[in-house]
Amino acid sequence: MNLQTQEIPKIYNEAEDFMPINGTDYVEFYVSNAKQAAHFYKSAFGFKSHAYSGLQTGNKQNESYVVVQDKIKLVFTSPLRSNSIVGKHIDKHGDGVKVVALWVDDATKSYETAMERGAKSYMEPTTTEDKHGKVVQSGIYTYGETVHVFVERKDYRGDFLPGYQAWETTYNPGPVGLKFVDHMVGNVELGGMNKWVEFYEKVMGFTQIMSFDDKDISTEYTALMSKVMSSGNGRIKFPINEPAAGKKKSQVEEYLEFYEGEGVQHIAVATDNIIKTVTELRDRGVEFLRVPDTYYDAVLDRVGTIDEEILALKELGILVDRDDEGYLLQIFTKPMNPRPTMFFEIIQRKGATSFGKGNFKALFEAIEREQELRGTL
Ligand code: FE2
C-alpha cells in the first residue's frame, strides 16, 4: 500500500462560505416499485413510515413513499404512467439515487450563486405551500443524471414537504441505530474525477480534503482513484471515484456499465454501535461483503487497541481502520438492486475522520470475488 496519500488540511471561514449547507435533507431514489422498496427499507433497515404522495394527495404523475430513521430521510418514487421522466430514468439506470437534497437557509440564493458559478439548472427556485407553511426548493445537476436539490424549510412546520401527507401504518419495525448520512460517493467516468472535483470547488465552495491514487487503491486486478470533497463546514462529504487502468474490469467500470452512466455508488450511514446495528441488519436479511477470516489475524497489529471485542467484529465481518485522529469501524452491503450498482456502508467513527484506506485492499478483493461470481470481472 502506498502511504503517500495526500491529506489536505482544511481551514474553515464561515463568512467566506458562499454555499453554507446545514446537512443532508433527503435522498430520493427512482425505483420501479416505491411501495415495496419502502417496505424493504422498513423491514430490513429499520426505517419507519413517514410521508406519502400519490393519487390520494392529488399527484397523478408519481407515487412517493418517505421513510425516516433518526436524521436520515429516504424517498422512493415510482411513475404511475408510461413514458414518464421517472420511468425513463429507471429504464436506463435501474433503481438508483436521483436526488441528493441539501438543507440550506436560502434555496434561492444557493441556486443563484451556483448558476453564476457555472452550474446546470435542474429546477428554478419554486415555492410550495400547505397548511404547515412553505418550502422553497431549487436544483442543479451534478454527475450523470444525478441532481442536488436545495431545500429551504425554515418557514415550514410539516413533517416532510408540501404535497405529502403523513404516512401512517401499523407496521413499523424498530430502528437499527442508523443516525445520519456520513458521506455519499459518486462514480464518474474515466478522466471525469477532476472535472467533478472542480465543480464542487467552484460551484459549491467545497474543498478537497483527501485524495487516493491507484497505488493506494489497487489489487492485483483492479484499481481506482478517488478524491474526497467536503462542504466548507464539513457537514457534507462527497468522495468522487474514477476507474484506473487495471488487469481486469474495476468495480467502478462495472458500476458505470450497469448504471449506464455516472451516479451514486454508496451511501454511508453512521451508527454509534456498529456491532448492535450490523447484528440487527443481518438478522433482518441484509447481506454484507465479507473479507477472509485471515484479515482479523493482523488487524490489531495495524490499528492498535480498540474498545470492541475482535471476535465479535470477525463474526460479523466488520472492518477496522485508524488514522491520526482515532479509528473507525465499517462494513459494506452487497448491491441493493438487481444491477450491481448502489450499496450501503455502515460506519462508526471513534475519532477517525478518514474513509478506511487501510481496508481498501481487502475490501476490493472481496468485491472482486463477487464480480467473479457475476462474470463481470
Ligand atoms: Fe465510504
Residues whose N, C-alpha, C, O or C-beta is under 5 A from the ligand:
A	BS01	FE2	A268 E345
